[in-house]
Structure formats: C-alpha cells, structure tokens
C-alpha cells in the first residue's frame, strides 16, 4: 500500500483536515464535535441575515424547541402550568410561534401578504415554504419579526397578564420592527 508514496527529505508539516486553510481553528473543531462536520444551512442563513443577535439566538433556540415555553420549563421541575394561557394546549416553541390562536391569526395575515396558500404550522414547515426564495433575506427579517413579536406578546401575557388590546398588534409590532431594521422611519413609510 505504501509503494505509491514517495518519501522526501525535509520536515513534516501537520495539516488540519477539518478546515479549508489546513490550520486548526476552534470553530472547525466545535463544528465537528457538534454536527459531525455538517453545517446547518438553514441556521447559516439566519446567522447571516440582517437581524439583531438577540433575535438570531432566539430563533436558534426556538427552532430547537429550547425557549422557555411551558413544556420546557415543566421538564425543569417548574411548578407553573405548562399549557398556553390562551388556548390551554401544551405550550411548546411551535405552539407559541405558529399554533396558538393568536399566532394563527398573525400568520394568516402574513401568509396572505406573501401569497402562500396556507399558513406555516411549525419551523420545519416554514423552512419548506421559504426554500428557494429569491428574496429570502427580506422574508427572513419579516418572519423573524413576527416570531419575535409573538414571543414578546406571549411573555407579556404569561408574565404580566397583559393581553394585547387587538390581535393585530402582533402584526403591527412586527411591521414596526421590520421598518426599524430596514432603516425606514414612520414618516417615510
């Protein structure tokens, strides 16, 4: 097996095969240990989108169902109710962002605006709908804004018993956020 290799005089040079540069990086080691070297292209698009870090981290946690939902907190021996305050269904990340009555209302409006036939019911369903979009960067900001709006509305309801005066406020909060991220002021909108 070794007769194809030619040994030459000189010093051996170590090459790190987990990085294109051939040099060791903690990022390449982390990626290898965490994902076996596989990069999650969905999350890569979110990390590179024009979003604040707190929303990128929120989306990353929500996609993995790791946000502090009622069900997740119950697994940590929380004494509170693991069900949604509005519809009494088990409160998971997908429930908060897509399946609760308030979320469904908001997603129907966004789906209508985007020309979708139906509303997403989970993150995997949302990623399927946005697969191959030409204007993915713009849509991810809109979708992230809506997810963040639903999350903050849920927190106000759950933590402070403050129900929004109208379900359209979630959509309005998302639109205001998108305008702020895109650098548009209310007077120019």
PLY file of the C-alpha trace (Angstrom):
ply
format ascii 1.0
element vertex 189
property float x
property float y
property float z
element edge 188
property int vertex1
property int vertex2
end_header
0.00 0.00 0.00
2.86 2.39 0.68
4.73 1.89 -2.61
2.72 4.79 -4.20
4.08 7.30 -1.70
7.40 9.00 -2.25
9.20 9.98 0.88
11.19 13.18 0.62
13.77 14.84 2.78
12.51 17.64 4.99
10.29 18.41 7.91
6.78 17.01 8.21
4.02 19.63 8.12
0.83 18.91 10.04
-2.39 19.72 8.15
-5.75 20.14 9.89
-8.26 18.43 7.59
-11.34 19.92 9.26
-10.64 23.43 7.92
-10.02 24.53 4.30
-6.96 26.54 5.32
-5.28 23.46 6.77
-4.89 25.24 10.11
-6.55 24.30 13.36
-9.48 26.51 14.42
-11.73 26.09 17.41
-14.67 26.74 15.11
-13.85 23.73 12.92
-13.36 21.53 15.99
-16.64 22.73 17.52
-18.48 22.14 14.24
-17.00 18.64 14.01
-17.84 17.75 17.61
-21.34 19.27 17.50
-22.55 18.44 14.00
-20.03 15.84 12.82
-18.75 18.41 10.34
-22.19 19.08 8.83
-23.23 22.74 8.62
-26.91 23.57 9.13
-27.65 25.70 6.05
-30.93 26.99 7.49
-29.23 28.38 10.56
-26.35 29.69 8.46
-28.85 31.85 6.56
-30.38 33.09 9.79
-26.96 33.89 11.31
-26.05 35.87 8.19
-29.41 37.70 7.95
-29.76 41.33 8.94
-31.08 40.59 12.41
-30.03 41.65 15.90
-28.06 39.00 17.76
-30.79 38.54 20.40
-33.29 37.57 17.69
-30.82 35.26 15.94
-30.22 33.49 19.27
-33.96 33.44 19.97
-34.64 31.81 16.57
-31.83 29.32 17.10
-33.31 28.33 20.45
-36.90 28.30 19.15
-36.04 26.12 16.16
-34.56 23.58 18.58
-37.59 23.95 20.91
-35.28 25.28 23.63
-37.02 28.56 24.51
-38.56 28.84 27.96
-42.01 27.54 26.98
-44.35 25.97 29.50
-43.45 22.42 28.42
-39.70 23.13 28.52
-40.00 24.70 31.97
-42.05 21.75 33.24
-39.16 19.43 32.28
-37.03 21.56 34.65
-39.45 20.93 37.55
-41.25 24.26 37.17
-44.37 24.44 39.35
-46.42 26.55 36.89
-48.93 25.49 34.25
-47.24 24.09 31.10
-50.26 24.95 28.98
-50.89 28.06 26.90
-52.65 30.89 28.71
-54.98 31.46 25.74
-55.98 28.05 24.43
-54.79 25.60 27.14
-52.79 23.49 24.65
-49.30 22.34 25.69
-47.04 25.36 25.24
-44.06 24.45 23.00
-41.99 26.72 20.76
-44.02 25.72 17.69
-47.23 26.32 19.63
-46.20 29.84 20.71
-44.91 30.87 17.28
-47.33 29.04 14.95
-50.20 27.09 16.51
-51.79 29.25 19.22
-54.93 31.11 18.15
-53.08 34.43 18.34
-50.20 33.07 16.24
-52.53 31.53 13.66
-54.30 34.86 13.27
-50.99 36.65 12.68
-49.67 34.01 10.27
-52.85 34.10 8.19
-52.25 37.80 7.58
-48.57 37.29 6.69
-49.34 34.25 4.52
-51.93 36.26 2.63
-49.42 39.08 2.08
-46.78 36.62 0.82
-49.21 34.79 -1.45
-48.99 31.47 0.38
-51.96 29.10 0.16
-51.77 28.23 3.84
-50.03 29.33 7.00
-46.97 27.56 8.45
-47.63 25.34 11.46
-44.02 24.71 12.55
-40.46 25.83 11.88
-39.84 22.87 9.54
-43.00 23.79 7.61
-41.86 27.43 7.46
-38.43 26.42 6.12
-40.14 24.28 3.47
-42.25 27.27 2.36
-39.24 29.61 2.12
-36.97 27.09 0.36
-35.52 28.55 -2.81
-36.95 32.07 -2.32
-35.24 34.78 -4.35
-35.82 37.38 -1.65
-35.02 35.13 1.31
-33.12 37.85 3.18
-36.14 40.15 3.25
-38.55 37.36 4.13
-36.39 36.08 6.98
-36.42 39.55 8.57
-40.23 39.67 8.25
-40.70 36.13 9.57
-38.23 36.70 12.42
-40.01 39.94 13.31
-43.33 38.14 13.52
-41.86 35.29 15.60
-40.23 37.82 17.95
-43.49 39.80 18.20
-45.44 36.65 19.09
-42.80 35.68 21.67
-42.79 39.08 23.37
-46.60 39.19 23.32
-46.71 35.74 24.90
-44.27 36.90 27.58
-46.39 39.96 28.39
-49.43 37.69 28.69
-47.70 34.96 30.68
-45.59 37.13 32.98
-47.73 40.26 33.40
-51.26 39.11 32.47
-51.38 41.80 29.76
-53.41 40.67 26.79
-53.00 42.78 23.63
-55.97 45.07 23.03
-56.20 43.66 19.50
-54.68 40.57 17.87
-53.47 42.79 15.04
-50.97 44.36 17.45
-48.65 41.38 16.89
-48.60 42.12 13.17
-48.16 45.85 13.80
-45.24 45.20 16.17
-43.62 43.00 13.51
-44.09 45.66 10.81
-42.62 48.37 13.04
-39.66 46.11 13.76
-39.10 45.44 10.03
-39.23 49.17 9.28
-36.71 49.82 12.06
-34.38 47.10 10.76
-34.61 48.32 7.18
-33.89 51.91 8.25
-37.30 53.29 7.30
-38.90 55.86 9.60
-42.62 56.07 10.17
-42.81 59.42 8.36
-41.34 57.89 5.18
-43.44 54.72 5.35
0 1
1 2
2 3
3 4
4 5
5 6
6 7
7 8
8 9
9 10
10 11
11 12
12 13
13 14
14 15
15 16
16 17
17 18
18 19
19 20
20 21
21 22
22 23
23 24
24 25
25 26
26 27
27 28
28 29
29 30
30 31
31 32
32 33
33 34
34 35
35 36
36 37
37 38
38 39
39 40
40 41
41 42
42 43
43 44
44 45
45 46
46 47
47 48
48 49
49 50
50 51
51 52
52 53
53 54
54 55
55 56
56 57
57 58
58 59
59 60
60 61
61 62
62 63
63 64
64 65
65 66
66 67
67 68
68 69
69 70
70 71
71 72
72 73
73 74
74 75
75 76
76 77
77 78
78 79
79 80
80 81
81 82
82 83
83 84
84 85
85 86
86 87
87 88
88 89
89 90
90 91
91 92
92 93
93 94
94 95
95 96
96 97
97 98
98 99
99 100
100 101
101 102
102 103
103 104
104 105
105 106
106 107
107 108
108 109
109 110
110 111
111 112
112 113
113 114
114 115
115 116
116 117
117 118
118 119
119 120
120 121
121 122
122 123
123 124
124 125
125 126
126 127
127 128
128 129
129 130
130 131
131 132
132 133
133 134
134 135
135 136
136 137
137 138
138 139
139 140
140 141
141 142
142 143
143 144
144 145
145 146
146 147
147 148
148 149
149 150
150 151
151 152
152 153
153 154
154 155
155 156
156 157
157 158
158 159
159 160
160 161
161 162
162 163
163 164
164 165
165 166
166 167
167 168
168 169
169 170
170 171
171 172
172 173
173 174
174 175
175 176
176 177
177 178
178 179
179 180
180 181
181 182
182 183
183 184
184 185
185 186
186 187
187 188
